[in-house]
Amino acid sequence: MFTWDDIEKDDKLPHKIMEHKFNVIYNRNWKEYLNSIEWDGLWLKHDTEEERIERTTTILYNSHPFKQWIDKNSIILKK
């Protein structure tokens, strides 16, 4: 097992820091360790209905062969 001094000598490698936190600070309690991590939930955010419609309309408009002659708002979405 590593002490914090060993980690400082090894330039604080991310894996060593993680091991130190898990083994020493959280006393190998994986539930407390996982709860201590600040999870980024932005990737999990679901689109609202308006955002979904806007994204779909943009995709359809950009893939349309005559997009230079039509208005983006004239695209009709099927459900």
Secondary structure as GFF3:
##gff-version 3
##sequence-region A 1 79
A	DSSP	alpha_helix	4	9	.	.	.	ID=ss1
A	DSSP	alpha_helix	14	20	.	.	.	ID=ss2
A	DSSP	pi_helix	21	25	.	.	.	ID=ss3
A	DSSP	alpha_helix	30	36	.	.	.	ID=ss4
A	DSSP	three_ten_helix	42	44	.	.	.	ID=ss5
A	DSSP	alpha_helix	49	63	.	.	.	ID=ss6
A	DSSP	three_ten_helix	72	74	.	.	.	ID=ss7
###
